[in-house]
Amino acid sequence: MTFFALDVAPWESSDWPKAYATSPYMSTNSWLCFRFLVLLFFVLHFIGNFIHYWPEERFIYFIYLTRWFLICNVLLECMDFLLSFWGSVLLEHGLKTPTLPVLVKIHMAMKCMVLPTCCLSSGLYWTFSEHLPPPYVSAAVHGGDVIVIHLSFFLGRFPYAFNKCGWVLLWGGSFSMWSLIHFLLKIGRADTCQEYPKNECPIYGPLDWHYAYRTELIVCFGAVVGPPLFGGLYTGLTMLRDRCDHSAKVMREATLLPQEENVKLESDTVRSDQLKCGLNCGV
């Protein structure tokens, strides 16, 4: 069993537009407008956050996990809007793609990294930040983003499943490696910390590589527990969401109906030919 799946199950691969361009609660055009508003939310708040912190932090701005989430969310929402628009055009004209597009696979991988762990990212910020309460441009992307992401998830039909939980491991492992590189290169933070010189301050307290053994235990624990925990949680949330979406089942069954009807017609034709042959042969 793979844990890095990129399919759109339970939808057929050719039915990806139904998963991306439809919603059980609004029309396709309304869903497109909603996706554009979500995109606008992330783009404008990223610009505001960047303008607010760049003069003080410069390239240190990019060291934090929460900023990684913010940038990935902007990219994801751009892809989400493009896929929703593309899918709506295909649905309108009754067209399908022969295989799952590469853009869908890229979006699937990134979404399966960000969606299950966005609460963890915001939790880290509110737990370890030394600048509370934060200004609006920071609070909006360390809590407001979680609300918007989950609103999109519950209003849409994004097909999350447990066989995609490996992407969480890749996401967490990438940041863990970055925190080690950050420590070895003595990049530090824009603000000071009490225990170390400015260029040796860890990104987050729990990932303090001055205490290598403790940090290794935390990373290993997260690698073992994180993927199945988040994967199981969001698989359950997806199942609960889909139980309220009766129209999706009808849409999936409608895809198989023409094939079943063709089989039935062919079977009836064979029986009819056999009957005619029997009568002509005097059977």
N, C-alpha and C positions, 0 to 999 in steps of 0.2 A: 504493500500500500504506500503510495506516495503522499508526502506531506507538503509538496510544493505544486499542487494542482493549479492549472490555469483554465479550467473549463467553466462553463456557465450552467452546469447541472443544477436543478433538474430540467433546465431548458435544453433543447437540441442546439448544437453549435450554430446551425443556420438561423436559429430563432433568437440570437443575441439581441436584435433590436427590440424585442418584446421585453427583455430584462432591463434594457437601458433607456428606452424611450417611452415607456408607459408607466402609469401609476394607478393603483386601485381607487384613488381618491380624487383624481382630476383628469382632464382630457390631455391628449398629447401636447397640444399647444400650451396649455396651462403648465404642464410639467416642464416644457422648454423654458417658459418664463421664470418658473421657480428655480431651475438650474442656473439661469443667467443671474438671478438675484443672489444666489449662493456664491457664484463666481465673483460677483461684484463685492460681496461682503469680504471675502478673503483677499482679493486684490487690494482694495482700499485700505484694509486694516494692516496688510503687510507693508504697504507704502508708508502709512502713518507710523507704524512701529519702527520701520527702518530709518525714517527721517528723524524720529525722536532719539534713537539710541546710537546711530552711526557717528555723529560728531564726537561722542565720548569714547565709544568702544572700538571704532574702526573695524579691522578684520576680526577682532575678538568677538564681534557680533555673531559670527557663524559657529562658535564652538559649542553652543548649548543645544541640548536635545530638543527643547521646545521650539527653537528657531528652525531646526531640521524639519520638525512637524509643520511649521508654518509654511516653509518653502514647498514642501511636498504637497501640502493641501492646495496651494495655489496651482501647482502643476496638475494635480488630480482634478481639480474643478475645471480647469481648461480642457482636459481630456474628457471629463464627464459631459460638459456642454457639447463638445464636438461629436462625441459618440451618440448623445441624445438627439442631436440635430440630424446626423447621418442616419441613425436608426429610424427616425420619424419619416425621413424621405423614402427609405426603403419600404417601410410599412405602408405609406401612402400609395406607392406605385406597385405594391404587391411583389417586391423583389427580395431576393436573398443573396447572401454571399456564399460561395461554395465551401469556404472554410472559415474558421474563426480568425478575424483580422489581427495582425500583430499589435495594433494599438489597443485592442481589447485585452490582449494578454499582458501588455505592459501596465495598463491601468489596473488589471486584476491583481498583479503582483504588488504594486504600490499600495493599492487600497487594502489588501490583506495585511500589509505591514502597519499601516496608519490606523485603520478603524479599530482593531482590538486594543491598541496600546495608547490611544489618545488620552484616555482618562489617567493612565499612569504618568504621562508626560505632564499634564496639568497638576496632578497630585505632587509630583516632585517639585514643581515650581512653588506651589503654595506651602509646602512643608519646609523647604530649605532656603527659600528666598529671604534675603536680609532687608528687602525693600518693600515691606508691607505696611499699609495697603498700597498696591501699585497704581500707577496712572491708568487712565481708561485704555490707552492704546496697548498696554500690556495685559490688562485684565481681559480685554476682548479676545485676545488670542491665547489665553491661558484659562479657559473656562467657557467663554462665549463660543469658541470654535467647537468645543465638545458638544454643546447644545445643538449647533447647526449641523454638525456631522451626523448626529444621531437622529435629528429630525429628517434629514435627507434619507437616512437608512430606513426608517420606519415608514416613510411616505412612498418610497420607491420599491424596487424589486431586485436590488443587488444580491446576487446569488452566493452568499457565504456558506462554506461547509467546513467540517473538521479537517478534511484532507488538504486544506490550505493553511493550516496553523504553522507550518514550517517557515513561512515568510516572517513570522514574528521572531523566530530564532535568528534569521538573517539580519533583521533590523536591529535587534538588541545586540547581537554579536558585533555588528559594524560599529555601533556607538561605543561598545566596550573597548574595541581595538583602538578607536579614535581617542578615548580617554587615556589609554596607555601611551599612545604617540604624543598626546598633549603633555603628559607628565615627563616623558623622556626628553622632549624638545624644550621643556621649561617655558611654555607659552604663557601660562598664568591666566589671570582675569583682569578685567578693566578696574575692578574694585579690589580692595585689600582684604586679607583674612588675618585672623589673630595668630595662627600657629606658624605660618610660613612667610617667607618673602613674597612679594607680589607676583613674581614670575614662577613661583612654585605652588600657587594656590590651585587646588583641584577644581574641576568644573562643578562637581557635586560632592558633598561630604562623604556619602557612602562609597563613592568610587575614588578613594584616596589611595593612590599607588605608593605613597610613603609607607603604608601598611599593606604590603603586597599580599601576604597570606590571607588576611581578612577580606581584601577586595576580590581575590581569586575565589574564595568561598562564596561571596555574594554573586559573582558572575556565574559560577557553576550552578548555584541554586536557581538563579533566574533562568538559565538555559534549560534546566531539567523541568522546572515547575511552570515557567511562563507560557510556552507554546500550548501545552495541553489545557492549562487553566483558561487562557484567553480564547483558545480555539473552541473549547467546550462551552464557555459562556456565550460566545457569539453564534455558535451553532444553535444553541437553545433559543436565543433571541430571534434568530432567523426563522426557526420553526414556529415560534409563537406568532411572529409577524405574518407568516404565510398561512397560518390557520384562519386568519381573518380575511384572507385574500382568495375568495372563492372564484373570482373571474379568471385568475391565473391558471387554475386547474382546467377550466373550460378552454382557455387559449392553447394550452399544451395539448389537450386531447384533440382539438380541432386540427392540429398539425398532423396527427396520425390518422385522422378519420378518412381522408382521401385514399390513403394506402390500404386501409382496411376495406373500404368500399370496392377498390379495384380488385382485391383478392376475392371478395365475395362475388363480384361480377364474373371474374374468370372461372370461379368454381361452378357458378350457375351455368355458364356457357359449356363447360366440360360435361356437366350432367345432362344438359340438353342434347349435346351431340351424341352422347352415349345412348340416350333414349331413342333418338332418331335411328341410330345404327341398329339398335335392337329391334325396332319395329320393322325396318326395311329387311332385316335378315330373318324375320319371322320368329324372333325369340319371344 
